[in-house]
């Protein structure tokens, strides 16, 4: 029998499902009889419980299960016959009013996927960036490697704290003469000039000698992570207990071999750093250009979104936010009163982009090819000491391979968009690129 689909709203639909009452009854009876074979009840041996007792105890739950199963089958069949692409789970309720004889009728209300129409990509304007690894970047990386292996030696008492020194201090802060939570510590260590403390705090400690104390004012930034003190001014008393000067290792053969380079030469070190930085630059440039291309894609699409998909994505973002808070050690993060509404714009964008990309992939055969997956995994593996093990790690897990496939597909989509759009090329310095976050 043909399925009648009623349009309620842009993407909202309703169909009527009819289930034969005798089929439902027979299925309930069959399941109760099967259940009776193993059912237990006081005063009866297992499997010998009377059917009326089994029905009284389990009848409601079995009827619920049967109804759910049969409605699910009926809805799936009706949606398939009507060639509907259902978005989200349907809401099913018993139909009010008269039903056909011998039938139990229900109304299923649901949403369908929209028709995704993509406009002319030739009118999309996209900025495509590029960057190169320069000698200064290699020099800075070598300095970072030296700092990672530095040691510290106590400074002479007459010398004050300078940038790069590790200082041990006692401090106490007060606001309007009252101590505040987190404003006091003893034996606290930090590195001067490396941004571990607020600049005003570092400025006050810089130049102080071991044994000296100082009181100074400090205004917390308005966006400071500690909400109780954000935007307020405190007075701090600091006492320097110890100052240790950093000792950076020389860039010699031993240092270089200690980094895993058997050659031990400076040329080999610089070449290895350049290769690793070039790989990072490639990934960042690709991420930046992919984000620009996908942003351009969204300018030529406009279609309604299923509320069910938006709600699902909003919930996923909300759970992600709670998980992030939990990872940061926030107490009762899973109960944090985070308004779901704040994630709705992001959820809408993700849903729209996902549907658009899926349509573009389907229409232009942009699926990930096996050789692309292999190449991407091998490129990822080059950042590790044992690439072959990393490749095997990816290839052995379906979920990890699905993540790789998603990345490759997005790259295919970005390349396709860039091949059609109005592209403006822009060269970035290494510093500009590394200071920006990839999408």
Secondary structure as GFF3:
##gff-version 3
##sequence-region A 1 439
A	DSSP	beta_strand	6	7	.	.	.	ID=ss1
A	DSSP	beta_strand	12	20	.	.	.	ID=ss2
A	DSSP	alpha_helix	21	36	.	.	.	ID=ss3
A	DSSP	alpha_helix	51	81	.	.	.	ID=ss4
A	DSSP	beta_strand	86	94	.	.	.	ID=ss5
A	DSSP	beta_strand	103	112	.	.	.	ID=ss6
A	DSSP	three_ten_helix	121	123	.	.	.	ID=ss7
A	DSSP	beta_strand	125	131	.	.	.	ID=ss8
A	DSSP	alpha_helix	135	148	.	.	.	ID=ss9
A	DSSP	beta_strand	151	154	.	.	.	ID=ss10
A	DSSP	beta_strand	166	175	.	.	.	ID=ss11
A	DSSP	beta_strand	178	191	.	.	.	ID=ss12
A	DSSP	alpha_helix	199	205	.	.	.	ID=ss13
A	DSSP	beta_strand	213	219	.	.	.	ID=ss14
A	DSSP	beta_strand	233	247	.	.	.	ID=ss15
A	DSSP	alpha_helix	253	257	.	.	.	ID=ss16
A	DSSP	alpha_helix	266	297	.	.	.	ID=ss17
A	DSSP	three_ten_helix	298	300	.	.	.	ID=ss18
A	DSSP	alpha_helix	307	327	.	.	.	ID=ss19
A	DSSP	three_ten_helix	333	335	.	.	.	ID=ss20
A	DSSP	three_ten_helix	340	343	.	.	.	ID=ss21
A	DSSP	alpha_helix	344	364	.	.	.	ID=ss22
A	DSSP	alpha_helix	370	381	.	.	.	ID=ss23
A	DSSP	alpha_helix	387	395	.	.	.	ID=ss24
A	DSSP	alpha_helix	398	420	.	.	.	ID=ss25
A	DSSP	beta_strand	422	428	.	.	.	ID=ss26
A	DSSP	alpha_helix	430	434	.	.	.	ID=ss27
###
